Amino acid sequence: MKVDLHCHSNVSDGVLAPAAVAAYARRSGVDMWALTDHDEVSGIQAARQSAEELGMRFVSGVEISVTWAGETVHIVGLHIDENNPALVAGLAATRSGRQARARDIAALLEQAGIPGAYEGALNYVANPDLVSRTHFARYLVELGVCGSTSEVFRKFLTEGKPGYVPHRWATLAQAVGWIRGAGGIAVIAHPGRYKFSATAEGALFDEFSQLGGKAIEVVTGSHTPDQYATYAEMARRYGFLASRGTDFHAPGEARVEFAELPSLPAGLTPVWHDWK
């Protein structure tokens, strides 16, 4: 069974509408699929309906932005009740600072010689509450400033670069609490993407486990093939379930497409192992 439990639509920073992401995943052979938009669950109803019509098993999800040790970490919630009041309120609070950050990013980019970036980024935004760095990246690619969104992030939108603006997100305890309170399973998204030392990473895993977190992403479009083995070993060491997902945002934009993502390494317990 081909499973993908990390995908984005234009409700957050993806390009396709939820139903279109479902159709694209199904055409690529996906059997079980989750929509996990950033800090937003309003696309789940359309995603569920489309997945069911296509004969694909649907898992309701979300990806919550967290500030931990001064860095941004993403926590995926799977099998959530998207109507849970505490989760909905927590996500709304987490989203609330994005507009101000977007204007600050645009001001810094203008100082770097790129005017009009806020308005340009909005051309890529379907949900005005969720203007993100990815929308700015797509606009800078459109301008020809960079050749890809990943190049934009490297040159402009990460710490120490001319368009980087830090933001205070939810705490790890809040994110895991909202997910568990909504009946879901908390998963650390793409752990290999964070620039933590081995000691700090271990502290993150320990705290996450103590809070009731259950899984980490092992095979993801945000990991290199070498990292699949690294985080398979981490899952075994900490007793985590293993998750899998492309981190899809747009056709041709990800490192790995739906059909190309490898299976989980042997010897791991999939996060979906006991789902009825």
Buried (B, 14 or more C-beta within 10 A) or exposed (E): EBBBBBBBBBBBBBBBBBBBBBBBBBEBEBEBBBBBBBBBBBBBEBBBBBBEEBEBBBBBBBBBBBBBEEBBBBBBBBBBBBEBEEBBEBBEEBBEEBBEBBBBBBBBBBEBEBEEBBEBBBEBBBBEBBBBBBBBBBBBBEEEBBEEBEBBBEBBBEEEBBBBBEBEBBEBBBBBBBBBBBEBBBBBBBBBBBEBEEEBBBBBBEBBBEBEBBBBBBBBBBBEEEBBEBBBBBBBEBEBBBBBBBBBBBBEBBBBBBEEBEEBBEEBBBBBEEEE
